[in-house]
């Protein structure tokens, strides 16, 4: 029995690969997990009572596109956060986490051909791995565009050849970026939207880290699109409660765009989607409506930025990012560094190469490790970062 050839060259996923690298070796100290971007801060304490109050609705099929109340609350949040008015029924669909949406939207919106040629899907390199699988599933060519220190850790899509850009159907952009924490400012979004208008492709804005930042709130693709008068179908945004509200297990996210895009995404999801259980949608309604817990969470991360800045003050190239909760730290070789750190200290981090793809220009993640600043205890985080610094940089 054969398997689809388009998936035959996928590398092993990052975390099984990490287990294979590290788990045959004893940790060199108390284990401090800093490899997975799973938030450990407390989620809103009132959430469980909301779920319990609606527990009887586990006995009902949930609405596929989200409850009208949840869609309305999300629309209100977009208005508060970005100043953009959306039609909650026509421009928003609730997701079972953003990964589902980032995958299925590509299938729904990327045509089989463009100009008689195989379509191309742009993505930064390193990147969130679902982008590549979505492109392959849609029958498109994934194009890995370096996001390195030289480009401000954001991909320079404007430098690509016009003949390639004419084949592009979707350009993924994560801002704040995973893993580097780089933020696309309004000028970057304007240039990318203009490029999409010129070459007729959609922009998939993965903004799930948008509420974790040091100073100013990052610009959003939808607000910039509105400001420049772009076609509302040009930009598709994805958000989630996983990082904003420390609720990765709730699997509550959304996609928002123009009504034509959302209609196409809803049509596909009606056949193949996995809607969120109704009590969890009711809980999400309350979480999207509340900002107090988000501000408290952001304050915790700001203290972690300060800790990282202090620990790495004398280490060139090592600093906390402007946004997100990852450190992207330069090392001679990411795998060697992760293994050495584990064996000598018990601190567990992810080699940067596991988040990128090899290209003709090499693997842009090879000389980095990704460190997730998610441990709840600040003292534990400081111990982990200090151990990392002393192991790898002294």
KOLGUPA-744473 format. One record per residue (C-alpha): x negated, y negated, z negated; residue number from 0. Coordinates in steps of 0.2 Angstrom, whole numbers. Example, Ala and Ser with C-alpha at 12.3 -4.5 7.8 and 13.67 -1.06 7.14 Angstrom:
<pts>
       X       Y       Z   drenvo
     -62      22     -39        0
     -68       5     -36        1
</pts>
This chain:
<pts>
       X       Y       Z   drenvo
       0       0       0        0
      -7     -17       5        1
      -6     -34      -4        2
      -4     -51       3        3
     -20     -57      11        4
     -18     -75       7        5
     -20     -71     -12        6
     -35     -59      -9        7
     -48     -72     -13        8
     -41     -79     -29        9
     -54     -79     -42       10
     -51     -71     -59       11
     -40     -83     -70       12
     -50     -94     -82       13
     -46     -87     -98       14
     -48     -68     -94       15
     -64     -73     -87       16
     -69     -82    -103       17
     -64     -67    -113       18
     -75     -56    -102       19
     -90     -68    -104       20
     -88     -70    -123       21
     -79     -56    -131       22
     -93     -43    -130       23
    -103     -54    -142       24
    -101     -58    -160       25
     -98     -76    -164       26
    -112     -85    -173       27
    -101     -93    -186       28
     -83     -96    -191       29
     -73     -97    -175       30
     -67    -114    -170       31
     -56    -112    -154       32
     -59    -127    -142       33
     -56    -118    -125       34
     -37    -119    -123       35
     -27    -135    -121       36
     -14    -129    -133       37
      -9    -144    -144       38
     -10    -139    -163       39
      -3    -155    -170       40
      14    -153    -179       41
      30    -155    -168       42
      45    -165    -174       43
      51    -157    -190       44
      69    -159    -186       45
      68    -149    -170       46
      72    -132    -177       47
      88    -138    -185       48
      94    -144    -168       49
      90    -127    -161       50
      99    -118    -175       51
     114    -130    -173       52
     116    -124    -155       53
     110    -106    -157       54
     127    -100    -152       55
     124    -106    -135       56
     110     -93    -132       57
     125     -83    -127       58
     128     -94    -112       59
     120     -96     -95       60
     111    -113     -95       61
     114    -125     -81       62
     101    -123     -68       63
      96    -141     -65       64
      98    -146     -84       65
     112    -152     -94       66
     119    -169     -89       67
     114    -176    -106       68
      96    -170    -104       69
      95    -177     -87       70
     102    -194     -93       71
      90    -194    -108       72
      75    -191     -96       73
      81    -205     -84       74
      82    -217     -99       75
      64    -212    -104       76
      58    -215     -86       77
      66    -232     -87       78
      58    -236    -104       79
      41    -230     -99       80
      39    -235     -81       81
      53    -248     -78       82
      60    -237     -65       83
      79    -234     -63       84
      84    -216     -58       85
     100    -208     -54       86
     100    -194     -67       87
     111    -182     -57       88
     102    -185     -40       89
      84    -189     -44       90
      80    -178     -59       91
      79    -159     -62       92
      74    -151     -78       93
      60    -138     -77       94
      54    -123     -87       95
      37    -132     -90       96
      28    -142     -77       97
      19    -127     -70       98
      35    -120     -63       99
      39    -136     -54      100
      22    -139     -47      101
      23    -122     -39      102
      41    -122     -33      103
      41    -139     -27      104
      27    -135     -15      105
      37    -121      -8      106
      53    -132      -6      107
      45    -147       1      108
      30    -141      12      109
      35    -137      30      110
      28    -121      38      111
      19    -132      51      112
      15    -150      54      113
      11    -156      71      114
      11    -138      77      115
      -4    -134      65      116
      -6    -126      49      117
      -2    -138      35      118
     -15    -144      22      119
     -13    -147       4      120
     -25    -158      -5      121
     -31    -156     -23      122
     -45    -162     -34      123
     -59    -151     -38      124
     -59    -146     -53      125
     -40    -144     -54      126
     -25    -136     -62      127
     -26    -119     -54      128
      -7    -118     -50      129
     -10    -131     -36      130
     -20    -119     -26      131
      -8    -104     -28      132
       7    -116     -23      133
      -2    -121      -7      134
      -6    -103      -2      135
      12     -97      -6      136
      18    -111       5      137
       7    -105      19      138
      -4    -121      18      139
     -23    -123      18      140
     -29    -128       1      141
     -42    -142       3      142
     -53    -145     -13      143
     -59    -163     -14      144
     -73    -166     -26      145
     -68    -176     -42      146
     -85    -180     -49      147
     -94    -193     -59      148
     -98    -202     -42      149
     -80    -204     -38      150
     -74    -208     -56      151
     -69    -190     -58      152
     -54    -193     -47      153
     -53    -187     -29      154
     -57    -199     -15      155
     -43    -194      -3      156
     -46    -209       8      157
     -63    -203      14      158
     -56    -188      22      159
     -55    -187      41      160
     -39    -193      50      161
     -37    -177      59      162
     -36    -167      42      163
     -25    -181      34      164
     -13    -179      49      165
     -10    -160      43      166
      -8    -164      25      167
      10    -161      18      168
       6    -163      -1      169
      -8    -172     -11      170
      -9    -166     -29      171
     -16    -179     -41      172
     -17    -176     -60      173
     -18    -193     -70      174
     -24    -193     -84      175
     -34    -179     -76      176
     -37    -162     -83      177
     -51    -158     -87      178
     -60    -175     -86      179
     -48    -187     -94      180
     -49    -200     -79      181
     -35    -212     -76      182
     -29    -217     -59      183
     -25    -236     -61      184
     -12    -245     -51      185
     -25    -249     -37      186
     -29    -230     -35      187
     -10    -226     -34      188
      -7    -240     -21      189
     -21    -234     -10      190
     -15    -216     -11      191
       3    -220      -8      192
      -2    -231       7      193
     -12    -216      14      194
       3    -205      11      195
      14    -217      21      196
       1    -218      35      197
      -1    -200      37      198
      16    -194      31      199
      13    -183      16      200
      21    -182      -1      201
      11    -186     -17      202
      14    -174     -32      203
       9    -184     -47      204
       5    -172     -62      205
       7    -184     -77      206
       9    -172     -91      207
      -5    -180    -101      208
       2    -198     -99      209
       6    -201    -117      210
     -11    -197    -124      211
     -22    -212    -122      212
     -34    -224    -131      213
     -28    -241    -126      214
     -16    -245    -112      215
      -3    -233    -106      216
      -8    -226     -89      217
       0    -232     -74      218
      13    -220     -66      219
      15    -215     -48      220
      34    -219     -48      221
      32    -237     -55      222
      18    -241     -42      223
      29    -234     -28      224
      43    -245     -33      225
      32    -260     -35      226
      25    -258     -17      227
      42    -254     -10      228
      37    -236      -4      229
      50    -223       1      230
      57    -215     -15      231
      54    -198      -7      232
      35    -201      -5      233
      31    -198     -23      234
      36    -183     -34      235
      32    -184     -53      236
      30    -170     -66      237
      31    -172     -84      238
      32    -161     -99      239
      35    -161    -118      240
      20    -149    -120      241
       7    -162    -124      242
      18    -177    -127      243
      27    -169    -141      244
      16    -154    -146      245
      29    -142    -139      246
      21    -130    -126      247
      32    -116    -131      248
      48    -126    -128      249
      45    -125    -110      250
      53    -142    -107      251
      48    -152     -92      252
      56    -162     -77      253
      53    -167     -59      254
      59    -183     -53      255
      59    -190     -35      256
      70    -196     -21      257
      87    -188     -20      258
      82    -178      -4      259
      67    -170     -12      260
      77    -166     -28      261
      91    -158     -17      262
      78    -147      -9      263
      70    -142     -25      264
      87    -138     -33      265
      92    -128     -18      266
      77    -116     -20      267
      78    -116     -39      268
      97    -110     -38      269
      90     -94     -30      270
      74     -91     -39      271
      73    -103     -54      272
      72     -99     -73      273
      82    -112     -82      274
      79    -116    -100      275
      90    -109    -113      276
     104    -121    -118      277
      99    -123    -136      278
      82    -128    -131      279
      89    -140    -118      280
      99    -148    -133      281
      83    -149    -143      282
      74    -157    -128      283
      87    -170    -127      284
      83    -176    -145      285
      64    -175    -142      286
      64    -186    -126      287
      74    -199    -134      288
      62    -201    -149      289
      46    -211    -148      290
      41    -212    -166      291
      33    -194    -166      292
      24    -198    -150      293
      16    -213    -157      294
      11    -203    -173      295
       3    -190    -161      296
      -6    -203    -151      297
     -14    -210    -167      298
     -20    -193    -172      299
     -29    -191    -155      300
     -36    -209    -156      301
     -45    -204    -172      302
     -51    -189    -163      303
     -58    -200    -149      304
     -67    -210    -163      305
     -74    -194    -171      306
     -81    -188    -154      307
     -88    -205    -150      308
     -98    -205    -167      309
    -104    -187    -165      310
    -110    -190    -147      311
    -116    -208    -149      312
    -134    -204    -145      313
    -131    -191    -131      314
    -131    -198    -114      315
    -115    -194    -103      316
    -105    -187    -118      317
     -91    -197    -124      318
     -72    -195    -127      319
     -61    -200    -112      320
     -49    -214    -109      321
     -34    -202    -110      322
     -30    -184    -112      323
     -37    -172    -126      324
     -52    -164    -117      325
     -71    -168    -117      326
     -80    -165    -101      327
     -98    -163    -106      328
    -113    -161     -95      329
    -124    -146     -97      330
    -137    -137     -86      331
    -125    -122     -83      332
    -108    -121     -90      333
    -107    -102     -92      334
    -124    -102    -101      335
    -119    -116    -112      336
    -103    -108    -117      337
    -111     -91    -121      338
    -125     -99    -131      339
    -113    -110    -141      340
    -102     -95    -145      341
    -116     -83    -150      342
    -125     -96    -161      343
    -111    -106    -168      344
     -94     -98    -165      345
     -87    -113    -156      346
     -77    -107    -141      347
     -76    -118    -125      348
     -73    -116    -107      349
     -86    -116     -93      350
     -81    -130     -81      351
     -84    -119     -66      352
     -69    -109     -71      353
     -58    -124     -67      354
     -65    -127     -50      355
     -69    -119     -33      356
     -85    -116     -24      357
     -86    -126      -8      358
    -100    -130       4      359
    -105    -144      -8      360
    -106    -131     -23      361
     -95    -130     -38      362
     -92    -147     -46      363
     -88    -139     -63      364
    -104    -129     -64      365
    -113    -142     -74      366
    -100    -145     -87      367
     -90    -137    -101      368
     -72    -142    -106      369
     -69    -144    -124      370
     -51    -146    -130      371
     -49    -157    -145      372
     -33    -149    -151      373
     -38    -141    -168      374
     -26    -149    -181      375
     -39    -152    -194      376
     -50    -166    -191      377
     -64    -160    -202      378
     -64    -144    -192      379
     -65    -153    -176      380
     -79    -163    -182      381
     -88    -148    -188      382
     -86    -140    -171      383
     -92    -155    -161      384
    -107    -157    -173      385
    -111    -139    -171      386
    -109    -141    -152      387
    -120    -156    -151      388
    -134    -148    -162      389
    -134    -132    -152      390
    -134    -139    -134      391
    -141    -157    -135      392
    -155    -156    -148      393
</pts>
